[in-house]
Amino acid sequence: MTGMELAAAAVAVVAPYLVEAGKGAAKTVGGEVAKPVLEWMRAKLGGRAKAALADLEAHPDVEVNRDDLRVQLVKALAADPSLKEELGALLPTGATQAVQMTQNVQGPGAAGAQVFGSNNQTTVRGGRAD
């Protein structure tokens, strides 16, 4: 498992937990998995990665903060390979397959499609131009 996969999985687990914590629902939404990962990050990360984590904790719904933490976590894992094993042990099996897809389709005649996985077929027919 690569550092990038681990970082993506860790952020995918922690960010929604932090969003829900802001709503007071973190005890029931993902806390059993996210809390140990978050505590590990707080204890193990330093420098720029720790700052990126603080930014995400302050504003977990901001995608740039999620991206920044992913990048900084990849760098931290590359600098200290022992952290990869530690983080990997905290993540549930399959967490490294976390995928986030976002699509914004706007305007007259706009159309879009998103696909994940393999053996997919997608057809987008032209919309109406106003």
Secondary structure, DSSP 8 states (H G I E B T S, - for coil): --HHHHHHHHHHHHHHHHHHHHTT-TTTTTHHHHHHHHHHHHHH--HHHHHHHHHHHH-TT-HHHHHHHHHHHHHHHHH-THHHHHHHHHS-TTGGG---------STT-------SSS-----------
